[in-house]
Amino acid sequence: MGAGDVRLAPPSLDDGRHLWRLAGAAGLDLNSPYAYLLWCRDFAQTSVAAHDSRGELRGFVTGFLRPDSPGTYFLWQVAVDPDFQGRRLARRMLDHIGDRIVANGVTHLEATVTPDNAASRALFASFARDRDAPLEWEPLFEHDHFPHEGTDGHEPEELVRIGPLR
């Protein structure tokens, strides 16, 4: 089964627990299960879930319109089931979101990426290139912005800004 065999749609409330499980399986920073339920309720229209022909969640993108910059979409997380990696599902979901937000007047996409995340950097670079949109990188969250108590800390996160989108 390839990435083309999935259905892309806004996530439903029933998807919340599956987003949480997939985020963990994909090695993302894991939010609480409650956060994923809220995401599926409050930000479903700015997110996408990818289900296979059996209805199993194989990927998701979560994001929102920035309240202080309504023309900017902030992509929060991209997750792909490890069994579906290498099939361009992340790019297909990003294109789906990109088409949806541009149709609603959004002009820029932002996300944060750790310096060592080559896959995400390549994903955003190809998205910007294929949309003929400028791509900018700048530091956003430094190591010291994150808590250190009881953790190993967190890598810095750089802001990628793509736009204006067409």
TAMOWO-V36676 format. One line per field, one symbol per residue. burial: + if it has 24 or more other C-alpha atoms within 12 Angstrom, else -. A space follows every 10 residues. Layout:
burial=???
This chain:
burial=--+--+++++ ++--++++++ +++--+-+-- -----++-++ --++++++++ ++---+++++ +++++----- ++++++++++ +--+---+++ ++++++++++ ++---+++++ +++++----+ +-+++-++-- +--++----- ---------- ----+-++++ ++++++
